[in-house]
Amino acid sequence: MTMYIDLAIIVAKTAILVLGGSITYYALRAYGRTGDPSLRALGIGFGTVTVGALIGGVSHQVIGADLAVGIAINSLLTAVGFGVIVYSLYVE
C-alpha cells in the first residue's frame, strides 16, 4: 500500500512541477514583454508554490525526511506563494 502512496505523491508532484513551471515561465515571459510588475509578482508567486511542492516532495522521497516535514515545507511555501499571488492582484 505504501508503494502506491509514494507513486501517487511522485505523480502529483511531477504534475505540479510541470504545470506550475509552465505558469511561472509564461507569467515571467509576459512580464519581460510588458514590464508590468503584477506579472512579475504573479510569476514569483507561482514559482514559490511550485518550488514548495518540489522541495516538499524531494525532502520526503529523496532525503528520507518524515512525511510531516515535507507537508510542512510544502504548506509554508504554498502559503507564501499564494500571498504573493494575492499581492499581484493589487499591484498597479
N, C-alpha and C positions, 0 to 999 in steps of 0.2 A: 504494500500500500504506500509506503514512504517513497518508493521509486516513482510512482505515478504523481505524487505531490511534487516531488523535485522536478519532474518533467514538466508539469503544469507551470511551475514557477519559472523555469527556463524559457518556455514558450511565451509566457506572458511578458517577461522582462525583455525578451528579444523583440516582441511586437512593440512594446513601449519605446525601446531604443530606436527602432526603425521609424516609427510614426512620429515620435517626439523629436527625433533628429531632423526629420523632414520639415516639420513645422518650424523648428528653430532656424534651419537653413533658409527657408523661404521668407521668414519674417526678417532675418538679418539681411538677406539679399534685397528685400523691399526697402529696408532702412537705407542701404547703400545707394539705392536709386533715388530715393525721395529725401533723405536726411531727416525724416520725421522721427522725433525722439520716442514717440509712443510705440513705433515699430521696433526700435532698439530694445525698449523695456519689455515688449512682448516676447521678442526673441530670447532675451536673457531669462525671463520668467519660465518659458517653456524649456529652455536649456537646463535650468536649475531643477525642474521637475524630472526631466529625463535623466540627468546625472544622478539625482537622488535614487531613482529606480535602479540605475546601473550599479551604483555603489552598494545599495542595499542588497541586491541580488548577488553581487560578487562577494560581499562580506560573508554571506551565508554559504554559497555554493563553492567558492574557490578557497577562501581563507579558512572557512570552517567555523566562523563565529556562530553563536546561538541565533536561531531564527528571530528571536525577540530583538536582538541588536540590529539585524537587517531591517526589520519592520520599523524600529525607532529611527534609524538613519533615513530610510525612505520617507517616513511620515514627516520628519523635521524638514527635509529639503523640499518635499511637496508643499508644505505649508508656506515656506519662504517663497517658493516659486509662484504659488497662487497669489501671495501678497504682491509680488512684483507684477503679475498679470493684472491684478485689480488696479494697481498704480498706473499701468499702461493705459487703462481706460480713461484716466483722468488727466493725463499729460496732454498739453496742447501743443 
